[in-house]
Amino acid sequence: MSSNTSKPINLQTGWPSARLCASAAILDGAQQVLTSETEAGPAMLYGPRIGHTPLRESLATWLSTFYAQSMAGNPTTKDRIAISNGASGNLANILQKFADPFYTRAIFLAEPTYFLACPIMEDNGFRGKLRGVPEGGPEHGGLDLGFLRQRLRETEAEAGRTAAESGRADAPVLKAGPLYPKVFKYIIYVVPTFANPSGKTMAEQTRRELVCIAREFDALVISDDVYDYLRWPADLTGGGDDALPPPPSRLVDIDRGMDGYDEKWGNTLSNGSFSKIIGPGVRVGWADCAPGLAFELGEVFNPDVQEAVPHHDGMHRANAGPHGVSVESSMDEKEGSTALAGGFFLYLRLPDDVPHARTVASVALREHGLRIAFGHLFVVAGDEGSIARAEGPGGISRCFRLCCAWHEEEELREGVQRLADTLASIRERMARGEAIREEALGVR
Ligand SMILES: Cc1ncc(COP(=O)(O)O)c(C=O)c1O
């Protein structure tokens, strides 16, 4: 079986196709604002550092409606919202203001991780201080908290010993003084809902325990909540959107709702973005967090969107497990009683009898014109343990991510067919005892 590979298919690029971007709504909104006597000026000039007040107000209203259930009658307010230039830029801002590479001991990242988070953290002084935390099995609900707690204890003990030996105070070094009123000992980075790349959704109980751990160890949990709004029933033959359960609770709302909340700083920050629901080119996002954090974030840096739902269905249906490939992502994740799916990605696992995903990706690109994102891309940079876990039994080196937002449905089907052809040809070669050649692949 061989597929027509004349037109390259890219299931690696994790962006929405331009057709899904809310261009018409942006044009309409811009027209209204820029022709308004009162709004055109503020829109074109420097504004408050924390962000344009009406935008913060309408974001607070929109978020309070969308997450009404988990906010339990305690809506978010504009003093908790700081406008950003997108989730990636905001990640850098958060680290600049609330983390000190000489004091903040480590950054823990859920594994597999959104790979562009690593270089942002490294650029902010955390090279060599990134630590992976496996998602774990179904019993862990999306993050192995036993592993995380153990590593936090070890790291804390080590920091105590180092401080005692050096005779220096265990206090921020670079980020000291009134410009840095709060510096955390740890950062924990997660994408708890429809994660990139795994598509998984963290269980409610795991979210609660994670907040407790963050409080215990003086950690700030940065939660990229960028896919929450792209959701649909996993069983598309059932009810429509009306049948959707409420979205999973954000960590920031869990923190705020639990006794002992630190009203000024909190231990959680929801990192939001319009990139997935309007278009990444708008470069606008927000943080929803305790007012002290929101205000200080403003000191660092100077619109109906629900139509943008990608073409997950076509790819998922086309992917009914040929060649022993299994679906890892949360296509049938249960939240409450209704299965919920969402995000941009389908995350799959290869069977044990073919080489790991990087080799498969190399053959797919070279011989079938198909690009896929392989597991090695999602290990935590600079953490040897993360690589060892990826390549060990059940590790993520056998997994790969397909994006369903970039191509149209027909191309998605063709892409999945090419993947099947790739696996078939690898199997044939292996049966003949031939070696499978792997070439270095770029990230995009
Ligand atoms: C988990 C996650 N966070 C952040 C981003 C980037 O967001 P932004 O465009 O707002 O910087 C992405 C985009 O792929 C993502 O998957």
The ligand as a Tripos MOL2 file, in Angstrom:
@<TRIPOS>MOLECULE
LIG
   16    16     1     0     0
SMALL
NO_CHARGES

@<TRIPOS>ATOM
      1 C1          0.2910   24.7960   26.5170 C.3       1 LIG1
      2 C2          0.5360   25.9980   25.6760 C.ar      1 LIG1
      3 N1          0.8490   27.1510   26.2620 N.ar      1 LIG1
      4 C3          1.0880   28.2640   25.5440 C.ar      1 LIG1
      5 C4          1.0130   28.2470   24.1690 C.ar      1 LIG1
      6 C5          1.3110   29.5040   23.4030 C.3       1 LIG1
      7 O1          0.4020   30.4910   23.7560 O.3       1 LIG1
      8 P1          0.5860   31.9940   23.2480 P.3       1 LIG1
      9 O2          0.4010   32.0110   21.7730 O.co2     1 LIG1
     10 O3         -0.4810   32.7420   23.9830 O.co2     1 LIG1
     11 O4          1.9440   32.4320   23.6410 O.co2     1 LIG1
     12 C6          0.6930   27.0580   23.5130 C.ar      1 LIG1
     13 C7          0.6730   27.0070   22.0290 C.2       1 LIG1
     14 O5          0.8990   26.0060   21.4130 O.2       1 LIG1
     15 C8          0.4510   25.9150   24.2780 C.ar      1 LIG1
     16 O6          0.1540   24.7400   23.6960 O.3       1 LIG1
@<TRIPOS>BOND
     1     1     2 1
     2     2     3 ar
     3     2    15 ar
     4     3     4 ar
     5     4     5 ar
     6     5     6 1
     7     5    12 ar
     8     6     7 1
     9     7     8 1
    10     8     9 2
    11     8    10 1
    12     8    11 1
    13    12    13 1
    14    12    15 ar
    15    13    14 2
    16    15    16 1
@<TRIPOS>SUBSTRUCTURE
     1 LIG1         1 GROUP 0 **** ****
